[in-house]
Amino acid sequence: MDAPVLVLNANFEPINVCNTRRAVGLIFSGKADLVMNGRGYIQTVTRSIPIPSVIRLDQMVHRPRMQVRLTRREVFRRDNFTCQYCGRHATHLTVDHVFPKHLGGVHTWTNVVTACPACNHRKGGRPLEESHMVLLKVPKEPPASALYLFGRHLEQNDEWMQFIHGW
Ligand SMILES: [Zn+2]
């Protein structure tokens, strides 16, 4: 019941991922329709209920433009798990503030990059210019496309691709 279910808005835009329990609840309360199943059935005393993989909300949900949450994991993912100073794929990675926090640097997408411990140490809490180090690319906020937001589920749920593609 914890398997992820893709939730589509009434206009078919993918907006969320919830668990099976919640998805079944939404269908039962008439707030969503089953779009795709294929994960078998839940057997109750009186009937069997198809287990959803994709559902669609009946009512259009209006929401602000989607954004990628600024977390360590998402910073690493944006930077393809690559140190933005030396280009190495390190197993242990850190988040570096390009303009250091202790000097007033802010925690925003444009001021954080993935750094290997060696480069982070070498930079040593200095601003970029003072450290004489160079970034591989200018850090930006990642696009909140459906593929970016929900792509990590695709390996296990490739049937979602047709609903995610193009949003
Ligand atoms: Zn490095």
Backbone and ligand atoms as CSV (ligand in chain L), in Angstrom:
chain,resi,resn,atom,element,x,y,z
A,1,MET,N,N,0.827,-1.227,0.000
A,1,MET,CA,C,0.000,0.000,0.000
A,1,MET,C,C,0.852,1.265,0.000
A,2,ASP,N,N,2.152,1.093,0.074
A,2,ASP,CA,C,3.027,2.265,0.072
A,2,ASP,C,C,3.606,2.551,-1.307
A,3,ALA,N,N,3.263,1.743,-2.287
A,3,ALA,CA,C,3.803,1.948,-3.636
A,3,ALA,C,C,3.386,3.324,-4.150
A,4,PRO,N,N,4.274,4.007,-4.867
A,4,PRO,CA,C,3.952,5.352,-5.337
A,4,PRO,C,C,2.915,5.340,-6.462
A,5,VAL,N,N,2.018,6.314,-6.395
A,5,VAL,CA,C,0.991,6.476,-7.426
A,5,VAL,C,C,1.127,7.891,-7.980
A,6,LEU,N,N,1.151,7.997,-9.295
A,6,LEU,CA,C,1.263,9.314,-9.928
A,6,LEU,C,C,-0.109,9.977,-9.938
A,7,VAL,N,N,-0.156,11.223,-9.461
A,7,VAL,CA,C,-1.413,11.963,-9.402
A,7,VAL,C,C,-1.414,13.022,-10.500
A,8,LEU,N,N,-2.419,12.953,-11.379
A,8,LEU,CA,C,-2.555,13.947,-12.446
A,8,LEU,C,C,-3.636,14.944,-12.067
A,9,ASN,N,N,-3.416,16.199,-12.452
A,9,ASN,CA,C,-4.447,17.202,-12.282
A,9,ASN,C,C,-5.562,16.901,-13.295
A,10,ALA,N,N,-6.672,17.634,-13.185
A,10,ALA,CA,C,-7.793,17.381,-14.098
A,10,ALA,C,C,-7.385,17.572,-15.556
A,11,ASN,N,N,-6.384,18.426,-15.796
A,11,ASN,CA,C,-5.906,18.648,-17.173
A,11,ASN,C,C,-4.770,17.702,-17.565
A,12,PHE,N,N,-4.594,16.661,-16.779
A,12,PHE,CA,C,-3.583,15.614,-17.015
A,12,PHE,C,C,-2.148,16.028,-16.686
A,13,GLU,N,N,-1.973,17.214,-16.121
A,13,GLU,CA,C,-0.630,17.596,-15.704
A,13,GLU,C,C,-0.229,16.790,-14.471
A,14,PRO,N,N,0.932,16.149,-14.494
A,14,PRO,CA,C,1.358,15.422,-13.294
A,14,PRO,C,C,1.715,16.399,-12.183
A,15,ILE,N,N,1.124,16.240,-11.014
A,15,ILE,CA,C,1.374,17.235,-9.963
A,15,ILE,C,C,1.894,16.641,-8.672
A,16,ASN,N,N,1.835,15.339,-8.542
A,16,ASN,CA,C,2.203,14.803,-7.232
A,16,ASN,C,C,2.414,13.298,-7.327
A,17,VAL,N,N,3.031,12.773,-6.294
A,17,VAL,CA,C,3.119,11.329,-6.134
A,17,VAL,C,C,2.606,11.029,-4.723
A,18,CYS,N,N,1.663,10.115,-4.615
A,18,CYS,CA,C,1.169,9.741,-3.290
A,18,CYS,C,C,1.272,8.231,-3.154
A,19,ASN,N,N,0.938,7.713,-2.002
A,19,ASN,CA,C,0.996,6.258,-1.847
A,19,ASN,C,C,-0.344,5.621,-2.233
A,20,THR,N,N,-0.329,4.326,-2.362
A,20,THR,CA,C,-1.504,3.597,-2.841
A,20,THR,C,C,-2.703,3.806,-1.916
A,21,ARG,N,N,-2.430,3.811,-0.625
A,21,ARG,CA,C,-3.509,3.986,0.343
A,21,ARG,C,C,-4.284,5.273,0.071
A,22,ARG,N,N,-3.529,6.363,-0.105
A,22,ARG,CA,C,-4.164,7.661,-0.342
A,22,ARG,C,C,-4.878,7.684,-1.697
A,23,ALA,N,N,-4.248,7.082,-2.686
A,23,ALA,CA,C,-4.845,7.067,-4.034
A,23,ALA,C,C,-6.181,6.329,-4.019
A,24,VAL,N,N,-6.218,5.197,-3.350
A,24,VAL,CA,C,-7.464,4.428,-3.272
A,24,VAL,C,C,-8.520,5.244,-2.527
A,25,GLY,N,N,-8.088,5.940,-1.483
A,25,GLY,CA,C,-9.010,6.794,-0.728
A,25,GLY,C,C,-9.598,7.892,-1.599
A,26,LEU,N,N,-8.780,8.493,-2.449
A,26,LEU,CA,C,-9.249,9.562,-3.339
A,26,LEU,C,C,-10.258,9.022,-4.352
A,27,ILE,N,N,-10.001,7.821,-4.841
A,27,ILE,CA,C,-10.937,7.216,-5.796
A,27,ILE,C,C,-12.264,6.913,-5.101
A,28,PHE,N,N,-12.184,6.350,-3.912
A,28,PHE,CA,C,-13.401,5.987,-3.177
A,28,PHE,C,C,-14.259,7.177,-2.813
A,29,SER,N,N,-13.589,8.288,-2.481
A,29,SER,CA,C,-14.362,9.465,-2.086
A,29,SER,C,C,-14.809,10.266,-3.308
A,30,GLY,N,N,-14.544,9.739,-4.499
A,30,GLY,CA,C,-15.042,10.387,-5.711
A,30,GLY,C,C,-14.233,11.597,-6.131
A,31,LYS,N,N,-13.025,11.743,-5.567
A,31,LYS,CA,C,-12.224,12.920,-5.904
A,31,LYS,C,C,-11.251,12.646,-7.037
A,32,ALA,N,N,-11.074,11.379,-7.366
A,32,ALA,CA,C,-10.131,11.034,-8.430
A,32,ALA,C,C,-10.624,9.799,-9.171
A,33,ASP,N,N,-10.144,9.668,-10.394
A,33,ASP,CA,C,-10.475,8.493,-11.207
A,33,ASP,C,C,-9.211,7.688,-11.468
A,34,LEU,N,N,-9.404,6.426,-11.627
A,34,LEU,CA,C,-8.311,5.551,-11.996
A,34,LEU,C,C,-7.945,5.808,-13.457
A,35,VAL,N,N,-6.674,6.038,-13.713
A,35,VAL,CA,C,-6.223,6.214,-15.096
A,35,VAL,C,C,-5.499,4.957,-15.563
A,36,MET,N,N,-4.721,4.390,-14.675
A,36,MET,CA,C,-3.973,3.193,-15.040
A,36,MET,C,C,-3.811,2.294,-13.822
A,37,ASN,N,N,-4.062,1.019,-14.030
A,37,ASN,CA,C,-3.795,0.076,-12.941
A,37,ASN,C,C,-2.740,-0.913,-13.418
A,38,GLY,N,N,-2.880,-2.152,-13.078
A,38,GLY,CA,C,-1.885,-3.119,-13.531
A,38,GLY,C,C,-0.994,-3.593,-12.413
A,39,ARG,N,N,-1.392,-3.312,-11.204
A,39,ARG,CA,C,-0.620,-3.792,-10.059
A,39,ARG,C,C,-1.407,-4.812,-9.256
A,40,GLY,N,N,-2.368,-5.417,-9.904
A,40,GLY,CA,C,-3.160,-6.415,-9.204
A,40,GLY,C,C,-4.385,-5.809,-8.551
A,41,TYR,N,N,-4.909,-6.529,-7.581
A,41,TYR,CA,C,-6.175,-6.116,-6.969
A,41,TYR,C,C,-6.086,-6.211,-5.457
A,42,ILE,N,N,-6.845,-5.325,-4.802
A,42,ILE,CA,C,-7.009,-5.425,-3.360
A,42,ILE,C,C,-8.312,-6.173,-3.146
A,43,GLN,N,N,-8.241,-7.260,-2.409
A,43,GLN,CA,C,-9.430,-8.072,-2.196
A,43,GLN,C,C,-10.117,-7.649,-0.895
A,44,THR,N,N,-11.372,-7.214,-1.002
A,44,THR,CA,C,-12.135,-6.952,0.219
A,44,THR,C,C,-13.181,-8.054,0.336
A,45,VAL,N,N,-14.005,-7.981,1.370
A,45,VAL,CA,C,-15.001,-9.032,1.574
A,45,VAL,C,C,-15.974,-9.091,0.404
A,46,THR,N,N,-16.350,-7.894,-0.075
A,46,THR,CA,C,-17.395,-7.871,-1.085
A,46,THR,C,C,-16.899,-7.710,-2.517
A,47,ARG,N,N,-15.706,-7.172,-2.698
A,47,ARG,CA,C,-15.262,-6.982,-4.076
A,47,ARG,C,C,-13.742,-6.861,-4.169
A,48,SER,N,N,-13.280,-6.813,-5.407
A,48,SER,CA,C,-11.857,-6.584,-5.600
A,48,SER,C,C,-11.658,-5.227,-6.266
A,49,ILE,N,N,-10.683,-4.497,-5.767
A,49,ILE,CA,C,-10.425,-3.131,-6.218
A,49,ILE,C,C,-9.096,-3.105,-6.954
A,50,PRO,N,N,-9.088,-2.567,-8.177
A,50,PRO,CA,C,-7.801,-2.501,-8.888
A,50,PRO,C,C,-6.819,-1.575,-8.187
A,51,ILE,N,N,-5.584,-1.979,-8.092
A,51,ILE,CA,C,-4.565,-1.146,-7.455
A,51,ILE,C,C,-4.058,-0.126,-8.469
A,52,PRO,N,N,-4.211,1.172,-8.162
A,52,PRO,CA,C,-3.849,2.197,-9.147
A,52,PRO,C,C,-2.349,2.385,-9.288
A,53,SER,N,N,-1.958,2.799,-10.490
A,53,SER,CA,C,-0.585,3.247,-10.733
A,53,SER,C,C,-0.602,4.744,-11.057
A,54,VAL,N,N,-1.681,5.172,-11.754
A,54,VAL,CA,C,-1.870,6.586,-12.094
A,54,VAL,C,C,-3.333,6.933,-11.844
A,55,ILE,N,N,-3.567,8.065,-11.178
A,55,ILE,CA,C,-4.939,8.545,-10.980
A,55,ILE,C,C,-5.037,9.990,-11.468
A,56,ARG,N,N,-6.263,10.445,-11.666
A,56,ARG,CA,C,-6.476,11.814,-12.134
A,56,ARG,C,C,-7.546,12.468,-11.274
A,57,LEU,N,N,-7.251,13.664,-10.786
A,57,LEU,CA,C,-8.205,14.384,-9.947
A,57,LEU,C,C,-9.387,14.862,-10.787
A,58,ASP,N,N,-10.591,14.780,-10.212
A,58,ASP,CA,C,-11.788,15.247,-10.926
A,58,ASP,C,C,-11.821,16.759,-11.050
A,59,GLN,N,N,-11.399,17.414,-9.949
A,59,GLN,CA,C,-11.420,18.873,-9.925
A,59,GLN,C,C,-10.027,19.399,-10.174
A,60,MET,N,N,-9.956,20.439,-10.977
A,60,MET,CA,C,-8.669,21.072,-11.251
A,60,MET,C,C,-8.127,21.700,-9.965
A,61,VAL,N,N,-6.897,21.358,-9.634
A,61,VAL,CA,C,-6.253,21.973,-8.475
A,61,VAL,C,C,-5.350,23.084,-8.980
A,62,HIS,N,N,-5.588,24.307,-8.508
A,62,HIS,CA,C,-4.738,25.420,-8.912
A,62,HIS,C,C,-3.627,25.569,-7.892
A,63,ARG,N,N,-2.436,25.629,-8.383
A,63,ARG,CA,C,-1.311,25.660,-7.472
A,63,ARG,C,C,-0.223,26.542,-8.054
A,64,PRO,N,N,0.646,27.034,-7.170
A,64,PRO,CA,C,1.725,27.868,-7.686
A,64,PRO,C,C,2.652,27.055,-8.572
A,65,ARG,N,N,3.411,27.752,-9.384
A,65,ARG,CA,C,4.387,27.088,-10.234
A,65,ARG,C,C,5.236,26.130,-9.400
A,66,MET,N,N,5.420,24.957,-9.899
A,66,MET,CA,C,6.153,23.964,-9.128
A,66,MET,C,C,7.635,24.310,-9.075
A,67,GLN,N,N,8.219,24.007,-7.948
A,67,GLN,CA,C,9.637,24.268,-7.758
A,67,GLN,C,C,10.314,23.042,-7.193
A,68,VAL,N,N,11.574,22.918,-7.487
A,68,VAL,CA,C,12.351,21.831,-6.899
A,68,VAL,C,C,12.803,22.294,-5.521
A,69,ARG,N,N,12.555,21.481,-4.528
A,69,ARG,CA,C,12.939,21.868,-3.164
A,69,ARG,C,C,14.461,21.885,-3.030
A,70,LEU,N,N,14.934,22.905,-2.374
A,70,LEU,CA,C,16.383,23.043,-2.194
A,70,LEU,C,C,16.844,22.178,-1.025
A,71,THR,N,N,17.285,20.975,-1.362
A,71,THR,CA,C,17.836,20.069,-0.354
A,71,THR,C,C,19.202,19.597,-0.844
A,72,ARG,N,N,19.972,19.025,0.055
A,72,ARG,CA,C,21.291,18.499,-0.322
A,72,ARG,C,C,21.170,17.530,-1.492
A,73,ARG,N,N,20.221,16.627,-1.356
A,73,ARG,CA,C,20.037,15.606,-2.364
A,73,ARG,C,C,19.742,16.207,-3.742
A,74,GLU,N,N,18.885,17.246,-3.740
A,74,GLU,CA,C,18.513,17.870,-5.013
A,74,GLU,C,C,19.670,18.676,-5.588
A,75,VAL,N,N,20.509,19.233,-4.722
A,75,VAL,CA,C,21.692,19.944,-5.221
A,75,VAL,C,C,22.620,18.945,-5.901
A,76,PHE,N,N,22.841,17.807,-5.274
A,76,PHE,CA,C,23.699,16.772,-5.859
A,76,PHE,C,C,23.115,16.288,-7.186
A,77,ARG,N,N,21.798,16.128,-7.191
A,77,ARG,CA,C,21.138,15.629,-8.400
A,77,ARG,C,C,21.252,16.654,-9.535
A,78,ARG,N,N,21.029,17.921,-9.210
A,78,ARG,CA,C,21.163,18.963,-10.234
A,78,ARG,C,C,22.568,18.937,-10.838
A,79,ASP,N,N,23.556,18.736,-9.971
A,79,ASP,CA,C,24.958,18.779,-10.416
A,79,ASP,C,C,25.450,17.399,-10.868
A,80,ASN,N,N,24.505,16.495,-11.061
A,80,ASN,CA,C,24.847,15.160,-11.561
A,80,ASN,C,C,25.888,14.456,-10.678
A,81,PHE,N,N,25.791,14.711,-9.382
A,81,PHE,CA,C,26.674,14.085,-8.384
A,81,PHE,C,C,28.145,14.309,-8.722
A,82,THR,N,N,28.416,15.486,-9.276
A,82,THR,CA,C,29.765,15.834,-9.721
A,82,THR,C,C,30.242,17.076,-8.988
A,83,CYS,N,N,31.463,17.036,-8.478
A,83,CYS,CA,C,32.052,18.213,-7.840
A,83,CYS,C,C,32.132,19.325,-8.884
A,84,GLN,N,N,31.575,20.490,-8.549
A,84,GLN,CA,C,31.513,21.582,-9.518
A,84,GLN,C,C,32.818,22.363,-9.621
A,85,TYR,N,N,33.820,21.934,-8.872
A,85,TYR,CA,C,35.135,22.576,-8.969
A,85,TYR,C,C,36.106,21.691,-9.758
A,86,CYS,N,N,36.172,20.418,-9.421
A,86,CYS,CA,C,37.169,19.564,-10.076
A,86,CYS,C,C,36.537,18.559,-11.040
A,87,GLY,N,N,35.200,18.439,-11.021
A,87,GLY,CA,C,34.534,17.554,-11.968
A,87,GLY,C,C,34.553,16.085,-11.590
A,88,ARG,N,N,35.004,15.796,-10.378
A,88,ARG,CA,C,35.056,14.390,-9.977
A,88,ARG,C,C,33.698,13.890,-9.499
A,89,HIS,N,N,33.430,12.628,-9.774
A,89,HIS,CA,C,32.268,11.929,-9.234
A,89,HIS,C,C,32.686,11.353,-7.887
A,90,ALA,N,N,32.543,12.092,-6.835
A,90,ALA,CA,C,32.963,11.568,-5.535
A,90,ALA,C,C,31.800,10.831,-4.885
A,91,THR,N,N,32.096,9.809,-4.116
A,91,THR,CA,C,31.016,9.089,-3.422
A,91,THR,C,C,30.516,9.925,-2.253
A,92,HIS,N,N,31.450,10.611,-1.608
A,92,HIS,CA,C,31.055,11.494,-0.516
A,92,HIS,C,C,31.078,12.923,-1.052
A,93,LEU,N,N,29.945,13.576,-0.974
A,93,LEU,CA,C,29.855,14.929,-1.513
A,93,LEU,C,C,29.398,15.907,-0.435
A,94,THR,N,N,29.727,17.160,-0.642
A,94,THR,CA,C,29.280,18.198,0.289
A,94,THR,C,C,28.606,19.303,-0.524
A,95,VAL,N,N,27.882,20.152,0.190
A,95,VAL,CA,C,27.291,21.332,-0.444
A,95,VAL,C,C,28.161,22.531,-0.074
A,96,ASP,N,N,28.620,23.248,-1.087
A,96,ASP,CA,C,29.425,24.437,-0.840
A,96,ASP,C,C,28.614,25.679,-1.176
A,97,HIS,N,N,28.702,26.674,-0.286
A,97,HIS,CA,C,28.103,27.973,-0.590
A,97,HIS,C,C,29.153,28.792,-1.333
A,98,VAL,N,N,28.869,29.117,-2.574
A,98,VAL,CA,C,29.844,29.797,-3.438
A,98,VAL,C,C,30.297,31.093,-2.761
A,99,PHE,N,N,29.334,31.892,-2.340
A,99,PHE,CA,C,29.665,33.025,-1.471
A,99,PHE,C,C,29.334,32.571,-0.051
A,100,PRO,N,N,30.359,32.450,0.796
A,100,PRO,CA,C,30.189,31.747,2.081
A,100,PRO,C,C,29.096,32.329,2.969
A,101,LYS,N,N,28.431,31.410,3.661
A,101,LYS,CA,C,27.354,31.810,4.561
A,101,LYS,C,C,27.833,32.750,5.659
A,102,HIS,N,N,29.025,32.457,6.184
A,102,HIS,CA,C,29.496,33.285,7.306
A,102,HIS,C,C,29.833,34.707,6.881
A,103,LEU,N,N,29.851,34.936,5.560
A,103,LEU,CA,C,30.062,36.297,5.063
A,103,LEU,C,C,28.753,36.896,4.565
A,104,GLY,N,N,27.680,36.190,4.823
A,104,GLY,CA,C,26.369,36.707,4.427
A,104,GLY,C,C,25.797,36.048,3.185
A,105,GLY,N,N,26.461,35.000,2.711
A,105,GLY,CA,C,25.952,34.279,1.535
A,105,GLY,C,C,24.611,33.626,1.839
A,106,VAL,N,N,23.741,33.603,0.849
A,106,VAL,CA,C,22.394,33.067,1.071
A,106,VAL,C,C,22.302,31.615,0.607
A,107,HIS,N,N,21.307,30.934,1.167
A,107,HIS,CA,C,21.078,29.537,0.815
A,107,HIS,C,C,20.053,29.486,-0.308
A,108,THR,N,N,20.523,29.716,-1.520
A,108,THR,CA,C,19.649,29.693,-2.689
A,108,THR,C,C,20.313,28.842,-3.764
A,109,TRP,N,N,19.502,28.459,-4.744
A,109,TRP,CA,C,20.012,27.613,-5.826
A,109,TRP,C,C,21.227,28.220,-6.516
A,110,THR,N,N,21.258,29.541,-6.620
A,110,THR,CA,C,22.340,30.175,-7.358
A,110,THR,C,C,23.604,30.347,-6.513
A,111,ASN,N,N,23.525,29.973,-5.237
A,111,ASN,CA,C,24.711,30.115,-4.382
A,111,ASN,C,C,25.168,28.786,-3.790
A,112,VAL,N,N,24.592,27.692,-4.203
A,112,VAL,CA,C,25.038,26.394,-3.682
A,112,VAL,C,C,25.496,25.502,-4.834
A,113,VAL,N,N,26.566,24.783,-4.580
A,113,VAL,CA,C,27.062,23.821,-5.566
A,113,VAL,C,C,27.536,22.565,-4.851
A,114,THR,N,N,27.598,21.487,-5.614
A,114,THR,CA,C,28.151,20.236,-5.119
A,114,THR,C,C,29.675,20.335,-5.124
A,115,ALA,N,N,30.283,19.933,-4.024
A,115,ALA,CA,C,31.753,19.958,-3.952
A,115,ALA,C,C,32.251,18.687,-3.288
A,116,CYS,N,N,33.370,18.174,-3.773
A,116,CYS,CA,C,33.986,17.038,-3.091
A,116,CYS,C,C,34.664,17.589,-1.833
A,117,PRO,N,N,34.914,16.748,-0.845
A,117,PRO,CA,C,35.506,17.245,0.399
A,117,PRO,C,C,36.840,17.959,0.170
A,118,ALA,N,N,37.639,17.460,-0.770
A,118,ALA,CA,C,38.951,18.072,-1.013
A,118,ALA,C,C,38.799,19.505,-1.512
A,119,CYS,N,N,37.898,19.710,-2.465
A,119,CYS,CA,C,37.697,21.061,-3.003
A,119,CYS,C,C,37.054,21.971,-1.967
A,120,ASN,N,N,36.128,21.418,-1.206
A,120,ASN,CA,C,35.488,22.226,-0.171
A,120,ASN,C,C,36.537,22.696,0.830
A,121,HIS,N,N,37.445,21.795,1.172
A,121,HIS,CA,C,38.502,22.121,2.119
A,121,HIS,C,C,39.444,23.168,1.517
A,122,ARG,N,N,39.762,22.958,0.236
A,122,ARG,CA,C,40.684,23.868,-0.436
A,122,ARG,C,C,40.088,25.273,-0.525
A,123,LYS,N,N,38.805,25.339,-0.778
A,123,LYS,CA,C,38.155,26.652,-0.877
A,123,LYS,C,C,38.131,27.321,0.491
A,124,GLY,N,N,37.944,26.498,1.514
A,124,GLY,CA,C,38.141,26.956,2.889
A,124,GLY,C,C,37.341,28.175,3.313
A,125,GLY,N,N,36.078,28.224,2.926
A,125,GLY,CA,C,35.215,29.285,3.418
A,125,GLY,C,C,35.523,30.659,2.833
A,126,ARG,N,N,36.250,30.678,1.720
A,126,ARG,CA,C,36.531,31.971,1.082
A,126,ARG,C,C,35.572,32.198,-0.078
A,127,PRO,N,N,35.354,33.447,-0.443
A,127,PRO,CA,C,34.571,33.697,-1.657
A,127,PRO,C,C,35.311,33.124,-2.858
A,128,LEU,N,N,34.576,32.898,-3.920
A,128,LEU,CA,C,35.127,32.238,-5.103
A,128,LEU,C,C,36.380,32.951,-5.642
A,129,GLU,N,N,36.324,34.268,-5.762
A,129,GLU,CA,C,37.437,35.016,-6.357
A,129,GLU,C,C,38.704,34.846,-5.511
A,130,GLU,N,N,38.523,34.898,-4.208
A,130,GLU,CA,C,39.686,34.794,-3.319
A,130,GLU,C,C,40.286,33.399,-3.325
A,131,SER,N,N,39.463,32.412,-3.617
A,131,SER,CA,C,39.955,31.038,-3.570
A,131,SER,C,C,40.711,30.671,-4.851
A,132,HIS,N,N,40.579,31.484,-5.868
A,132,HIS,CA,C,41.185,31.217,-7.191
A,132,HIS,C,C,40.732,29.880,-7.762
A,133,MET,N,N,39.511,29.527,-7.438
A,133,MET,CA,C,38.940,28.306,-7.994
A,133,MET,C,C,37.879,28.702,-9.019
A,134,VAL,N,N,37.562,27.752,-9.890
A,134,VAL,CA,C,36.625,28.045,-10.979
A,134,VAL,C,C,35.496,27.029,-10.951
A,135,LEU,N,N,34.288,27.522,-11.162
A,135,LEU,CA,C,33.138,26.621,-11.229
A,135,LEU,C,C,32.991,26.054,-12.642
A,136,LEU,N,N,32.595,24.796,-12.719
A,136,LEU,CA,C,32.368,24.176,-14.031
A,136,LEU,C,C,31.232,24.863,-14.763
A,137,LYS,N,N,30.182,25.235,-14.013
A,137,LYS,CA,C,29.084,25.972,-14.632
A,137,LYS,C,C,28.400,26.850,-13.590
A,138,VAL,N,N,27.700,27.839,-14.069
A,138,VAL,CA,C,27.005,28.764,-13.177
A,138,VAL,C,C,25.817,28.050,-12.538
A,139,PRO,N,N,25.733,28.034,-11.209
A,139,PRO,CA,C,24.605,27.335,-10.577
A,139,PRO,C,C,23.274,28.048,-10.804
A,140,LYS,N,N,22.275,27.259,-11.164
A,140,LYS,CA,C,20.936,27.809,-11.425
A,140,LYS,C,C,19.888,26.951,-10.726
A,141,GLU,N,N,18.713,27.508,-10.627
A,141,GLU,CA,C,17.594,26.707,-10.124
A,141,GLU,C,C,17.230,25.682,-11.195
A,142,PRO,N,N,17.113,24.390,-10.826
A,142,PRO,CA,C,16.761,23.391,-11.843
A,142,PRO,C,C,15.320,23.584,-12.316
A,143,PRO,N,N,15.059,23.292,-13.574
A,143,PRO,CA,C,13.692,23.445,-14.079
A,143,PRO,C,C,12.770,22.437,-13.409
A,144,ALA,N,N,11.609,22.899,-12.997
A,144,ALA,CA,C,10.682,22.001,-12.305
A,144,ALA,C,C,9.801,21.271,-13.303
A,145,SER,N,N,10.433,20.637,-14.277
A,145,SER,CA,C,9.649,19.851,-15.233
A,145,SER,C,C,9.176,18.580,-14.543
A,146,ALA,N,N,8.123,18.001,-15.068
A,146,ALA,CA,C,7.610,16.765,-14.474
A,146,ALA,C,C,8.675,15.678,-14.510
A,147,LEU,N,N,9.447,15.678,-15.581
A,147,LEU,CA,C,10.492,14.663,-15.704
A,147,LEU,C,C,11.527,14.826,-14.594
A,148,TYR,N,N,11.866,16.058,-14.294
A,148,TYR,CA,C,12.840,16.310,-13.238
A,148,TYR,C,C,12.243,15.968,-11.867
A,149,LEU,N,N,10.984,16.372,-11.665
A,149,LEU,CA,C,10.357,16.187,-10.359
A,149,LEU,C,C,10.059,14.715,-10.059
A,150,PHE,N,N,9.601,13.997,-11.072
A,150,PHE,CA,C,9.135,12.632,-10.811
A,150,PHE,C,C,10.000,11.566,-11.470
A,151,GLY,N,N,11.046,12.010,-12.148
A,151,GLY,CA,C,11.884,11.098,-12.914
A,151,GLY,C,C,12.478,9.961,-12.097
A,152,ARG,N,N,12.724,10.220,-10.823
A,152,ARG,CA,C,13.375,9.181,-10.019
A,152,ARG,C,C,12.479,7.964,-9.818
A,153,HIS,N,N,11.185,8.135,-10.078
A,153,HIS,CA,C,10.268,7.003,-9.941
A,153,HIS,C,C,10.186,6.158,-11.219
A,154,LEU,N,N,10.729,6.696,-12.316
A,154,LEU,CA,C,10.490,6.057,-13.603
A,154,LEU,C,C,11.122,4.678,-13.748
A,155,GLU,N,N,12.228,4.480,-13.071
A,155,GLU,CA,C,12.887,3.186,-13.188
A,155,GLU,C,C,11.959,2.058,-12.723
A,156,GLN,N,N,11.228,2.342,-11.661
A,156,GLN,CA,C,10.310,1.344,-11.122
A,156,GLN,C,C,8.925,1.418,-11.783
A,157,ASN,N,N,8.631,2.553,-12.403
A,157,ASN,CA,C,7.277,2.764,-12.945
A,157,ASN,C,C,7.358,3.344,-14.352
A,158,ASP,N,N,7.937,2.604,-15.278
A,158,ASP,CA,C,8.158,3.198,-16.606
A,158,ASP,C,C,6.852,3.463,-17.350
A,159,GLU,N,N,5.748,2.891,-16.859
A,159,GLU,CA,C,4.454,3.162,-17.497
A,159,GLU,C,C,4.021,4.622,-17.269
A,160,TRP,N,N,4.718,5.330,-16.376
A,160,TRP,CA,C,4.370,6.733,-16.122
A,160,TRP,C,C,4.888,7.655,-17.227
A,161,MET,N,N,5.831,7.186,-18.001
A,161,MET,CA,C,6.523,8.073,-18.947
A,161,MET,C,C,5.560,8.815,-19.850
A,162,GLN,N,N,4.568,8.120,-20.360
A,162,GLN,CA,C,3.612,8.765,-21.274
A,162,GLN,C,C,2.853,9.912,-20.602
A,163,PHE,N,N,2.744,9.867,-19.262
A,163,PHE,CA,C,2.020,10.936,-18.555
A,163,PHE,C,C,2.951,12.072,-18.142
A,164,ILE,N,N,4.219,11.776,-18.018
A,164,ILE,CA,C,5.197,12.766,-17.548
A,164,ILE,C,C,5.812,13.530,-18.716
A,165,HIS,N,N,5.986,12.840,-19.827
A,165,HIS,CA,C,6.685,13.437,-20.964
A,165,HIS,C,C,6.019,14.731,-21.420
A,166,GLY,N,N,6.821,15.761,-21.587
A,166,GLY,CA,C,6.331,17.012,-22.154
A,166,GLY,C,C,5.798,18.015,-21.154
A,167,TRP,N,N,5.705,17.650,-19.864
A,167,TRP,CA,C,5.212,18.609,-18.875
A,167,TRP,C,C,6.363,19.278,-18.157
L,1,ZN,ZN,ZN,36.356,18.540,-6.224
